[in-house]
Amino acid sequence: MLARLQSAVGRDDLIEQMVLVPEPKEPFSKKPQREKAVNLIVAYDASPNSHTALDIAFWIAHQTRLATNAEVTVQAVYVIEDNQSSQYSNILTFAEQQPQLECQVSEISKSATQVLTQPQLQTVVTPLQQADIILWQARSLAEEWQGSFKSHLRFGRISTELNRVVESETADILFLGCKSVDHPMIEALGSNFPCAVLGIPSCIDE
């Protein structure tokens, strides 16, 4: 996938820039073939970096579908942390603004967008309304790609919830909106993460 991306943009250093955690030695080898289905997960919070990560995921998904005729699904995951003091909240920047919540939600409905229709009437935006806005933005970007797309809303520790979604969806790649292996989130995910983790290339600012 990254080789095709490198060829398309005319660079030969994207792999070393983007691979933050390599593919595990034993990936989801036993997952159902489902006609070679590919699942790409994106940690999304509507920040510029997460927009870039989602754009890259859509581009890779499109190229993969053209080259292999495989079924490719892009999935955006937004996590509301229940610990406001988490040091990893700059990956999903809105999380640090949210109060502690005890309920567990695995996936947000794709139809709940009422907060967007009359924003002028909203005096206080709740965490769930903010999450709905964020995931609506992701779905809007997905409409341009015109491919298979899912969105998830999770509550808890970001690294833990990303791991759970990756495992439940047997993901091939997790995309993060960061540029360095030194980012605290990479350490939080751990070296035994069940799929490869890609960031955004530093050359994107050039």
N, C-alpha and C positions, 0 to 999 in steps of 0.2 A: 504493500500500500504506500509506504513512504518512498519507495523507489519511483513509483509513478508520480508522486507529488514532486520529488526532486527533478524529474525529467520535465514536468510541465512548467516549473518556474525557473528552470535553467540553473539550478544550484546543485552542489555535490556534498553539502555539509548539513543538510536538514536532519538526517538520521541522528547524528551525534548531538545536534542541538535539541531535538525534540524528545528523544527517549530518556525519560527520567527514571523509570523502573523497567528493566527488560522483561520480555516474556518469560514466565516461569519455565523451568525445565520440564514440568509436567502440567501443561495447560489443560483446559477442559476437554481432554481427549475423548472422554466418554459421553459428551453431550450429544443429543439426538442430531442426526445429520440435517434433517429438515431441508433437504436440497441445498446443503452447504450454507445455511443461514448465517449471517454475520450480525453481531450486536455491538454497537458503539455507544458507550455511555459518556455523557458530558456533565461535569459538575458545573451547574449554571446558577448565576445570581444576578444577571442583567448588567454586570460590570463590563467595561470595555474589554478586559482580558477574557472574560467568559464568553462574550460575544465572539471574539476571535477564535476561541477554542471550538465553539459551536459551528462557526463558519467552516473551519478546517475539517471538522467531523462531517459536515454535509458534503464538502467537496470530495473528501476521501470516499464517502459512501457512494456518491454519484459515479466516481471513476471506477470504484470496485464493481458496482452494478453493471456498468458498461463493459468492463473487461472480463467479468466472470459470469454474468447473468445470474448471480446469486441474489437471494433475498437479503436485503440490508435494512436494518432498523436502527435509527438514531434515537437515543433516549436521554432526555434532560432530567437531571436530579437536583432539586433544591432542598437543602437541609436547614431547618430552623433549630439552632442549638438550644438545649435547655440549660446551658451553662454560659452565662454572659461573659465570664472572665476568660473563656478559652483563648489560648494564644494562637489558634488556627483560624480565627474568624475573618482574617483578611483574605482568605480564599473565597468565602461567600460573605461579602461585606455586610449584607443586610442582616445576617444572623446575629451580630453583636447588638442590634437594636431591639431584639425580641425578648419578651419576658419569659420566665420559666413556664413550660407547659408539660403536663403529665400525660396527655393523651397520645396515642400512637396512630398514625395514619400512614398507609403504605403507598397510596396513589391518589392524586387529586383528580376530581372529575374534570373532564375537558369542556364541560358545558357551563361551568359556573363563572361567568364573566360579568355579572351584574354590576360589580364595583366599577367597571370601566365605562359603563353606559352613562352614568351620571356622577362623575367625579366631583363636580362642583357642590354636590349635596353632602359630601363626606367631610365631616369635621375631624374625625379621628379614624385613622386607618388601622385596623386590627392586623395582627400578624398573619392571619389566614387570608385577609384581603390583599395584603402586600404580597404574599406568596402567590396568590392567584394572578396578580398583575405580572409578576416576574415570569411565571410559567406561561401566561398568555403571550408575552413577548417571544418566548422561545417557540411557541406554536406558530406565531406569525412568521418567524424566520423559516420554520419548517414548510410553510405553504409554498414558499419560493422554490424549495427543493422538490416538492411534489413526490415525496417518498414516504415510507413507513416511519411513523414517529410516535413516541410515547413520552409522557411526562410523569414524574414522581415527586411527591411531597413527603419528606421524612422529618421526623423529630428525633433529636438526640445528638450524639457526638458525630461530627462530620465524617471523620475517617471510618468510624464503625458503620455508619449508614451507607457510605459509598461501597464498603466491602460487602455489605449485605445485598445491595442491589446488584453489584457485579456478580455475586455468586448465584442469586436467584434468577438472573437473566442470562447466566453463562456467557458473560460479556467477553469479547475479544480484545477490546481496548477501552481504557478509561482516559478521557481527555480532561486536563486541568488547565486553568488559566494562569499558569506560572511558567517561569523560564529557566529555573535552576534546580539542580538536584539538591541544593543546599536549603531549599525552602522547608520550613517546619512541617508542612503537610506531607512531604515525601517521607520524612522520618516517621510521622504518625501512621502512614499507611504500612510501613514495614517492608522489609526485603522479601517477605514471602507472600506478597500480594498476589491474588489468583490470576491476574492478567497484566499485560503490559500497560504502563502509564506513560502517556505522551503529554508534553507541555506545548507551549507556543514558541516558535523559533525567535531568537533574539534579533535575527536579521530582518524581522518584520518591520522594525522601526527605521531601517536604513532607507 
